[in-house]
Amino acid sequence: MDIEPEKNSQPEKKSPPKPEEVQREIEAFMRQKFGDDIKIITQEVKAAPNEKTKEPAVLPPNPNLNEVVDVDDFEEIEELDLSFNYRPKEVKEYLDQYIIGQEQAKKVLSIAVCDHYNHIQECNELNSQNYEDDGDNYTKQNVLLLGPTGVGKTYLVKMIAKLIGVPFVKADATRFTETGFVGANVDDMVRDLVSMADDNIEEAQYGIIYFDEADKIAGGHSNMGGKDISGRGVQNALLKLMEETDIDLSGSHDMISQMRAFMDFQKNGKVTKKVVNTKHILFIVSGAFYGLEDIIKKRLKMNTIGLNVTKPVQLQKDEKNIFQYVSTKDLVDFGLEPEFVGRLPVRSNCNRLSEEDLYLILKNAKGSIINQYTKAFRAYGIAVEFTDCALREIAHLALEEKTGARALMTVCESILRDFKFELPSTHITAFTITKETVKDPQKELLHLLTDLNTH
């Protein structure tokens, strides 16, 4: 039997895809993901410059330039003029309209924010005059905000960002720890900030990043059951971010940014790298830090044994607001890295809300949930009024929920759910929420509907 000689089995080299082939694949992917209406419009790029003649590549003219919507990368933006003229008292007075209580936290944040943006403004003025600033000697006033859930930490930061007019991004620590990777994607917070600034990179570089639930990235304390490698990795990844580093906006895992880079190359023959510097981004880190109270109490009680018998009495009095006594050692014992704590030089705490606080939030705060329900009924032509006694009863029930101001909506929704379902289909144009309504909403609704049918 004749045996054919073995042929060379080396794989054939594939030639690189042509631009139009890549274009068709991208369009197919985009239609599959976003529908058939999407269309990507690009300009053809001629051959690369000849190495011998050094003649540059020339883009063909576009006769329909005014009719083409070009999907381009970030536009060139003039330097942002950040005018900051607020004083700490003015910032606090603004916050007082929306946040009830938390006097210390409002004062600390007002000072830190004013110092931070005054420094930025000073640096920009010096740079415009070609003077060298002392930025290398400046410690950024990143803030650590401690406090239980529902006491207004997020709302405080959001309203400050709104007052100043800078982009604001909130990120939860669980977003990074749940991925299972060490320090995964923390740079995405900066990319999100650019998105919130409508792709204005200069504006994003003066924004505020609010990193919530930071206690979830602590490792090594009793509640975590040992060292949390992922959490420690997130802390380490945040270190440079909170100080100063350049973040590439083209994430390797981000399909949209990769497509932008490809289209940038098609249009200009090269990819322009876009980066954001974090030097002037203010980081505010917060968390409930359950378990930290016990660490603080233990340290304080140990320090007072045999020294001063009046201190334990004062400690017992302030036990509900124990975070005001927190130290760096307490935070390290809880599981935060010393370097991470060091990047957060400004510390404050938000106290637990009392029943009186919850009542004042309902009655006086601009962002009161009562306004939301009033508007909801008004949409159906129904005027609703809350008596003072009703507001106090709602605050009493909300306090029992132990979730801070968030409980106000929980209580209001359970009381008014059937009212919102039944009344829009009736001829009722007004009704009043009383203390009796809060205590037994079904009974009061039945009376209201019965009176309507009787008349």
N, C-alpha and C positions, 0 to 999 in steps of 0.2 A: 504493500500500500504506500502510495506517495504521500508524504507529509509536507504540507506547505510550510515554508520558512516563516517563523514568527515575525509579524509586522511590528514596526515601531509603534508602541501604544502611548507615546507622549501626547498629552492633550493639546489640541490646537489653541493657539493664542487668539483670544477674542479681541477684536478691535474696539476701541472706546466708542460708546454710543454717540450718535450725532445729536447736536442741540435740538433738532426738531423731534427726535425720538424721545429725548428727556422731557421736552415740552408736552408731548402727547401723554406720556405716563403721568406727569403731574396733573394735567387737566383731567385725566381719567380718575385719578385718586380724589381730586377735589370734587368732581361731580358725584362720585360714589359717597363721599362724606357729607356734602352740603347740598346736593341736588343738581339738576340739569341746568338751572338758570345761571350758574356761576361761569364766568369767563375770564381767563387770564390773558391780558394784553401785554405783549412785550415787544421790544424792538430787536431786529436782527443785528447780530454782531458779526462783522466781517472777520476775516482771518487775522490772526495775531500779527504784530509787527514783524517784518522781515529782519532777521538777525544781522544780515549782511548790509542791507540798505538803511536799516534803522527807520524805515518809513512807518509812521504811526497808523494804526487801524482807524478807519473812518466810518462813522455811523451813517447809514443812509438817511436822507431827509424823510420826515413824516408829513405827508401832505394833509393829513387829517388831525394835526396835533391838537387843535382846539376842541375836537370831538372825542378825544381819547382820554379815558380815566386810567391813569397809569398806577399800577399797584407798586408803589415805591417804598423804600425803607424810610427811616426817620428823616424828616426834612431838616435843612440847616436852619437853626434858630438863633436869633440874636441873644446876646447875654441878658439874663433876667435881671430886672431892676427890683431888688427886694427892699422895699421901704418899710422899715419896722420902727414905729414911733410909740409903741405901747409901754406903759410903766406897770410894774407888778400889781399895784392897787387897781389899775384899770382892767387888767386881765382877770383879777379875782372878782371884781364887781360884775363883769360879764358872766363869769361862771356861776355867780350867786343866783342869776336869773333861772338857771337850769338845774343846778345841783343843790339840794338842801343838805345842810350839815357839811361834814368833811372839811372843816375850816383849815386844819393843818395841811391836808393834802392840797387844797386849792392854793394856799399860800406858798407851799414848797414848789409846786409845779409852775406857778406864776413867776417866781423868781428865777427858776432854772430856765424856763423858756425865754424870758427877757434877756438873761445873760447870754444864752446861746445865740439868739438871733441878732443881738447887738454886736456880738463878736464877729458874726458873719458879715454884717454890714460894715464894720470897721475894716475887716480884711479886704472886702471889695473896694472900699474907698482908697486904701493904701495901694492896692494893686493897680487901680486906675491911675494913680500918681507915680507909678513905678517905684514905690517904696517897698522894702521888704518888711513883712509883718512878723509878729512873734508867734505865729501859729504853732511852731514846733514846741513852744513852752506852754501851750494852752491845753488844759485837760477838758475834753468834751463832757458836758453835764448830762450824760445819760442817767436815766432815773430808774430806780427800783421801787415799785409800788406794791405794797403788801396789803392784803385784806380779803375777807371772805367773799363768796359769790353774791352778786346782786347789790353791792354797795355803791356802784357808780364809777368804777375804775375806767372801764371802756368809754363811758359817756364823757367823763372828764377830759380824756385825751382827744376824743373826737371833736368836742366843742372847742378845745384850744386850737386844733388844726383848722377848724372852720373860721375862727376869729382871725387867725394869722393869714389864712388864704394859701396854705401850702398843701401839697398832696399828703394823704394819710392812708396807711395800709395797716390792717390788723391781721396778724397771723397767730395761730394757735400752735403751741409746742407739739401737740399730738400729731399735727400734720407731718412732722419730721420724724418723730419717734416711731410712728406706726409703719413707716416704710421698711424698717428692718435694716437700713444701711446707716453706717456711721456718718453723721453730719450731712445727711442727704438733702440736697436741694435748698439749703438755707439761702443761697444766692437768689432764689426765686422771689424772695421778699423784695429785693431791690428791683427786679424786673417788673414785679407787680406795681411798684411805686411809679415806675416809668409809664406803665399803662394807665394808672390813675391820673397821671399828669398829661394825658393825651399825647404820649410820646415826646413830650417836651423834656429832654434830658437835663437841661439846665435847671428847670423848675424842680424836677425830681431830686436833684442833688441837695435841695434845701428842705426836703420833706421830713415826715415823721413816720417811723416804723414802730408799731405797737406790738410787742411780742407777749402774748398772754399765755397763761398756764405754764409758766416757767418752772413751777415745782415738778412738772412731769419729766423734766430733763435732769433732775437731781439724781445722783446715784450714791449708794453707800449708807443711806439712813434706814432705820428699821422698817419703815413702811414699804420700802422697795424690795426687801428680801435679798439684799446683796448688791454688788456693784452692777450698775446699769451701763453697759458699754456703749449702747446706742446714745443714751442721754449725755454721757460724758463727751462723746464724739460731737454731738450737736453743740455743746458748750464751747468746745475747742474751735469748731468751725465758725462760731459767732464772734470769736475774739477779734480777729482782724476786721470783720465786718463792722463791729461797733466802734473801732478806732479809725482806721483809714486804709482802704484798699480799693483797687479798681476791679469792677465786676463787668465781665463780658456779657453783653445783652444777648448774644447768640448762644443759647444753651445747646449743648450737644444732643439733649433729649427732646428739644423743642422743635417739632416739625415745622411750625409756622416760621420760626427764625431761620431754619435751614432753607426754606423756600425763598425767604427774603434774600438770603445770601446768594442763592442761585440766580435769582432775577436781577440782583445788583450786578452780578458778574456778567449776565447776558447784556445788560444795558451799558455798563462802563468798562467791561473787560477786566475788572478786578473787584475784589470784595473789600469794602470799607469796614474796618472793625469799629464797632460802637461800644464804648465803655462808660460806666458811671462810677464816679469817685464818691466814696462814702464819708469823706472827711466832715462834711457839714450836715449829714443826715442825723437827726436826733433819734436815739433809741430809747423807748420807754418799755421796761420789762415789768410784768406783773404776775401775780399768782395768789392763790388762796393759801398755799403752804400749810396744809393740814399736817399737824405733828410738830411744826416749828414752835407752837405755843408751849408744848411740854419741855422742849429744849431750853427755851428762854426762862421758864419758871424754875427749872432745875438749877440753872446757873445763878439766877437771882437769889433763890433760897439758900444755896450753898454759900453765897457771898455774905449773906446776912446773919448766918448762925454765929451767935456769940459776939456780934459786933454792934448791932443796932436793932432793938426790938420793935421800933416803930416802922421799919421798912417792910416787914411782912404784912403789917396792917395796911399800908399804902398799896402794896402789891395786890392784896386781896380786893381792895377797892377798884383798882384799875385792871382787874383780871380780864374783863371783856375786851379791853383794848391793849392787850399785852404786847402787840407788835411794836408799840412805841419804844420798847426797851431793847429791840433787836440789835445784835452786834455782828461784826464780821465773823467772829468765831461761831456764833449760832448758825449762820448761813452755811459755813463750811461744814459744820457738824451735821447739818441737814443733808448735805450732799452736793452743794455747789462748789465748783473749783475756785480756789483763791484768786486766780487770774480773772475768772469770769466776774466774781464779785467786785474786783478792783476796777473793772470797766464800768461799774455802776456807782459812781461816787455820791450821787444824790439819792437819799432814801426817804420814803414817807410811808405812812400807813393810812388806810381808810377804815374807819370804825364801823362796827356793826350798827345797823339802823334800829332805832327804837320805834315804838308805836307812834310817838309824837312825830318823829322824822317821816314816817310813812304817811301820816295824816297831812303833814305840810307839803309833801311831794304831790299828793293828790290835789290839794287846795291851791297851792301857790306856784309850783314849778311850771315853766313854760312848756316843758315836754310832758306834762301830766297825761296819764293814760285816759283820764276823764275827757280830755279834749278829743281823743280818738273816738270814743264812744258817742260823744255828742255829735260829731261829724257823721258817724255811721247812721244814726237815726235821722239826722237832718237830710240825708240823701233820699229818704222816703217821705219827706215832708213832715217829720215828727220832731217836735221840740221836747227834749228831755232835761230835767233839772235834778240835781243831786242836793239833798239837804246836808247840812253840816253834820248832823247825827249819823247820816248814812255813810259819809266819808270816814268818820271815826270808827264805825263798825267794820267797814272794809279794811281799814288799817289794822284793826284788832285781829281780824281773821288772817290777814296777810302775814302778820308777825308770827303766827302759829305755824306757818308753812316753812319758816326758817330758810328762805331763799332770797331774802332782801327785797329790793324793789321789784324784782321779777315776779314775786308772788302777787303783786297788785293786779296784774293782768289775769293771772290764774283765777283769783277770787272774782274779779269783775266778769270774766267770761262765764264762770259757772252760775253767777247770779243772772246775767242778762241774756244768756244764750237763747232761751225760749221766748223772751221778749222780742229779740231780733228776728226770730222765726215767725211768730204769730202776728205782731202788730203791723208790719208793712202791708199785710193783706186786709187790714181793717180800715175804718174811717177815723181812727184816733189820730189827732194832730198834736197832742201834748200829754205828757204824764210826768209824775214826780217819783224819784227813787228815795224812799224813806228808810229809816232804820229797820222797820218791819219788813220792807221789801228785801233788804239784805239778809235778814234772819230767815225768812220763809218766802222765797221768790215765787214758788208755785202757787201758794195761797193768794198772794197779792195779784198775780197775773190773772188768776181765775176771777177774782173780784172785779178787776178791770174789764175783762171780757163780758162778765155778767152784766155790769152796769151799762156797757155798750149795747148789749142785746135788749136790755130793759127799755132803754130810751130810743 
